[in-house]
Amino acid sequence: MKNPNIVILGAGYGGIMTAVKLQKSLGANDANVTLVNKHSYHYQTTWLHENAAGTLHHDRTRIQINDVVNTSKINFVQDTVTEIKPQEKRVLLENGELSYDYLVIGLGFEAATFGISGLKENAFTIGSINSARLIRQHIEYNFAKYNNEADKKQERLNIVVGGAGFTGIEFVGELANRIPELCKEYDVPREQVRIINVEAAPTALPGFDPELVEYAMNSLEARGVEFKIGAMIKEVTENKLVFEKDEQREEIETNTVVWAAGVRGNSLVEEAGFEANRGRIPVGDDLRPKGFEDVFIVGDCALIMNEETERPYPPTAQIAIQEAEHTAANLTRLIKGDSHLEPFEPDLKGTVASLGHNDAIGVIFDDKKLFGWSATAMKKIIDNRYLLKLGGIPLVLKKGKLNFFQ
């Protein structure tokens, strides 16, 4: 009797953690486990805003898969998924194909542009190591260019961030720390630079406690961030952004628009024929989509309803990691002959948002609010805890954020 084939698509938080847990719970003779990923590394999506702003080098954010995956137990295939055929139990890659007995889909997110004119063509998104590196280099190029033109162009120094949700706020926080350094390096007066955060909702950080939102906005405004709240982006061109606020249209001259206002699940998953909602697949409490007992979905592609709020849980790293651990445990049960799968229930420990390297806000243990240094320290503890789960103390020492007093 041949060993069952388990194929894991994507080495994001959900995929890599599933692989790491399976290599601990299954022996080499229990199953053939294959992890497929486009790059040779896993990266921490929740650190990309720092890479994009230039406050953290991208090499700190990426972790070589071979450093955390035991390749004598897990077969790692570096390739790009082109199509999923669940009816045939096959996955097509750019350079081949794989068949499976069990499939774990963790292919991550894509930007959701909501049909805004010119956004896809002219805005940047913080979605990968390479996209974050491009944003950093683009900003630095514009600072360098500003003083090398006889006709000074203000659009080079106007940085617009679309969306004041989690990613948008964390990114403008890093920018607020980074801009003074860039001004000094490129001989640009700080007062010439604008960081403008545009949000369609009536508040920044929708869903956050109002006291924390007020603290965050005050902290960022004190460092030069401008907020346009209740402002709907209508158009993005090469050198301007158009938004509508209070039924009035306004324009901002800029050639740097970073879109951080919406994501959807990977379109490959939707195209595979699963029932989908903006690229996210509704799954049961065992994290399997309806009608597919051999497929598990984790991370950004999984849609799990919160019965208390009657809304989906947000696709956070925290939930993706928990889904991965749960899926690995259930797969281990199946491989070892136990058909009873445990139901998944998210265990939300809290949420912490950074406002730059020395400020943050958060809520932990249901209702305890954190501000300033204590929130910053908690954010680093959360980051380091993930590294500990993934690769133990050596990975924490190599990649961790251990500078608690800076």
DAHU-V979673 format. One record per residue. RES is the residue in one small letter. SS is DSSP state (hx for helix, st for strand, lp for the rest). PHI is phi in whole degrees, 0 to 359 (999 if undefined). NEAR is the number of other ideal C-beta (glycine too) atoms within 12 Angstrom. Layout:
# DAHU-V979673
RES:SS:PHI:NEAR
RES:SS:PHI:NEAR
This chain:
# DAHU-V979673
m:lp:999:8
k:lp:282:10
n:lp:292:19
p:st:293:27
n:st:263:25
i:st:252:43
v:st:245:45
i:st:247:50
l:st:258:46
g:lp:99:46
a:lp:246:47
g:lp:282:48
y:hx:302:41
g:hx:291:47
g:hx:292:51
i:hx:293:51
m:hx:290:43
t:hx:299:50
a:hx:297:48
v:hx:295:39
k:hx:290:37
l:hx:294:42
q:hx:291:34
k:hx:271:24
s:hx:263:25
l:lp:243:30
g:lp:275:18
a:lp:299:16
n:lp:265:14
d:lp:273:25
a:st:199:33
n:st:262:27
v:st:253:44
t:st:237:40
l:st:252:45
v:st:248:43
n:st:210:38
k:lp:296:31
h:lp:247:27
s:lp:279:21
y:st:228:28
h:st:262:45
y:st:231:39
q:lp:272:38
t:hx:304:42
t:hx:286:35
w:hx:253:41
l:hx:297:40
h:hx:297:45
e:hx:289:37
n:hx:297:36
a:hx:295:45
a:hx:281:43
g:lp:89:32
t:lp:266:35
l:lp:216:33
h:lp:292:18
h:hx:295:32
d:hx:293:18
r:hx:288:26
t:hx:274:31
r:st:260:32
i:st:233:36
q:st:299:24
i:hx:301:34
n:hx:295:22
d:hx:283:24
v:hx:237:36
v:lp:254:38
n:lp:279:23
t:lp:287:21
s:lp:278:12
k:lp:250:27
i:st:242:34
n:st:275:28
f:st:263:32
v:st:244:32
q:st:271:25
d:lp:196:26
t:lp:251:21
v:st:288:40
t:st:249:24
e:st:198:25
i:st:247:39
k:st:241:25
p:lp:295:34
q:lp:292:15
e:lp:258:17
k:lp:57:23
r:st:227:23
v:st:233:38
l:st:266:24
l:st:242:25
e:lp:300:15
n:lp:241:14
g:st:156:17
e:st:208:22
l:st:228:32
s:st:253:24
y:lp:218:31
d:lp:261:25
y:st:226:40
l:st:238:46
v:st:245:52
i:st:258:49
g:lp:222:47
l:lp:272:44
g:lp:78:42
f:st:241:38
e:st:232:27
a:st:290:32
a:lp:258:29
t:lp:262:27
f:lp:55:22
g:lp:73:12
i:lp:292:30
s:st:300:19
g:lp:79:22
l:hx:294:32
k:hx:298:19
e:hx:279:16
n:hx:241:28
a:lp:253:40
f:st:267:37
t:st:231:38
i:lp:262:44
g:lp:233:33
s:lp:201:31
i:hx:303:31
n:hx:290:23
s:hx:290:27
a:hx:293:40
r:hx:296:28
l:hx:296:25
i:hx:298:38
r:hx:301:36
q:hx:292:21
h:hx:296:27
i:hx:297:44
e:hx:295:27
y:hx:300:19
n:hx:292:32
f:hx:295:35
a:hx:295:19
k:hx:289:22
y:hx:305:30
n:lp:273:21
n:lp:253:16
e:lp:238:15
a:lp:296:8
d:lp:263:11
k:lp:296:17
k:lp:249:22
q:hx:297:24
e:hx:297:29
r:hx:289:31
l:lp:251:36
n:st:263:32
i:st:253:47
v:st:250:48
v:st:247:48
g:st:273:46
g:lp:108:45
a:lp:247:42
g:lp:277:36
f:hx:303:39
t:hx:294:42
g:hx:300:46
i:hx:293:43
e:hx:295:47
f:hx:292:49
v:hx:294:51
g:hx:297:46
e:hx:292:45
l:hx:300:46
a:hx:299:41
n:hx:281:31
r:hx:279:36
i:hx:302:38
p:hx:303:22
e:hx:292:22
l:hx:295:34
c:hx:299:25
k:hx:293:14
e:hx:291:18
y:hx:250:26
d:lp:58:14
v:lp:248:28
p:lp:297:19
r:hx:302:22
e:hx:293:12
q:hx:279:25
v:lp:266:34
r:st:241:32
i:st:248:42
i:st:239:39
n:st:253:45
v:st:251:46
e:st:226:37
a:lp:285:27
a:lp:291:24
p:lp:284:17
t:lp:210:22
a:lp:287:43
l:lp:45:37
p:lp:307:24
g:lp:95:22
f:lp:280:28
d:lp:301:25
p:hx:304:18
e:hx:295:18
l:hx:291:34
v:hx:298:32
e:hx:298:20
y:hx:300:28
a:hx:299:44
m:hx:294:31
n:hx:296:20
s:hx:297:32
l:hx:287:39
e:hx:297:22
a:hx:295:16
r:lp:257:27
g:lp:101:28
v:st:279:38
e:st:259:28
f:st:247:34
k:st:242:34
i:st:264:27
g:lp:70:21
a:lp:243:33
m:st:264:27
i:st:290:45
k:st:252:26
e:st:201:28
v:st:230:34
t:lp:243:24
e:lp:296:16
n:lp:226:23
k:st:199:28
l:st:237:41
v:st:249:30
f:st:225:35
e:st:238:20
k:st:221:22
d:lp:53:13
e:lp:63:10
q:st:245:14
r:st:270:17
e:st:229:22
e:st:237:25
i:st:239:35
e:st:289:24
t:lp:194:37
n:lp:243:29
t:st:230:46
v:st:243:43
v:st:249:46
w:st:268:38
a:lp:224:43
a:lp:245:39
g:lp:171:33
v:st:227:33
r:st:222:29
g:st:292:41
n:lp:303:41
s:hx:296:27
l:hx:300:34
v:hx:289:44
e:hx:296:27
e:hx:291:21
a:lp:285:34
g:lp:103:20
f:lp:288:35
e:lp:299:21
a:lp:223:26
n:st:228:23
r:lp:52:26
g:lp:81:33
r:st:257:36
i:st:256:43
p:st:300:28
v:st:236:39
g:lp:282:24
d:lp:287:20
d:lp:259:31
l:lp:68:45
r:lp:250:34
p:st:289:34
k:lp:303:20
g:lp:89:16
f:lp:228:30
e:lp:283:21
d:lp:256:27
v:st:236:40
f:st:242:43
i:st:235:51
v:lp:230:52
g:hx:78:48
d:hx:297:41
c:hx:277:49
a:st:266:52
l:st:247:34
i:lp:241:38
m:st:276:19
n:st:269:16
e:lp:295:12
e:lp:291:10
t:lp:263:13
e:lp:59:8
r:st:230:14
p:st:292:23
y:lp:296:31
p:lp:294:29
p:lp:280:41
t:lp:265:34
a:hx:298:40
q:hx:303:32
i:hx:289:33
a:hx:301:44
i:hx:295:40
q:hx:295:32
e:hx:299:44
a:hx:296:43
e:hx:299:34
h:hx:293:36
t:hx:296:43
a:hx:299:41
a:hx:294:30
n:hx:291:35
l:hx:297:42
t:hx:298:29
r:hx:300:22
l:hx:298:30
i:hx:297:26
k:lp:266:18
g:lp:93:11
d:lp:259:13
s:lp:275:12
h:lp:276:12
l:lp:260:22
e:lp:284:20
p:lp:286:16
f:lp:267:30
e:lp:226:18
p:lp:302:28
d:lp:244:16
l:lp:281:22
k:lp:275:23
g:st:137:26
t:st:220:37
v:st:231:39
a:st:244:44
s:st:279:43
l:lp:239:44
g:lp:112:39
h:lp:287:32
n:lp:233:24
d:lp:205:35
a:st:192:38
i:st:224:42
g:st:185:38
v:st:229:27
i:st:231:25
f:lp:50:15
d:lp:78:12
d:lp:217:13
k:st:279:19
k:st:270:27
l:st:238:32
f:st:226:27
g:hx:65:24
w:hx:299:22
s:hx:297:20
a:hx:290:33
t:hx:298:32
a:hx:297:28
m:hx:296:31
k:hx:300:36
k:hx:291:31
i:hx:297:26
i:hx:299:33
d:hx:299:36
n:hx:291:27
r:hx:297:24
y:hx:297:38
l:hx:299:36
l:hx:296:22
k:hx:297:27
l:hx:283:40
g:hx:222:30
g:hx:75:20
i:hx:301:16
p:hx:303:15
l:hx:289:27
v:hx:299:23
l:hx:293:14
k:hx:278:22
k:hx:240:34
g:lp:289:27
k:lp:260:32
l:lp:255:18
n:lp:271:15
f:lp:292:18
f:lp:252:11
q:lp:243:14
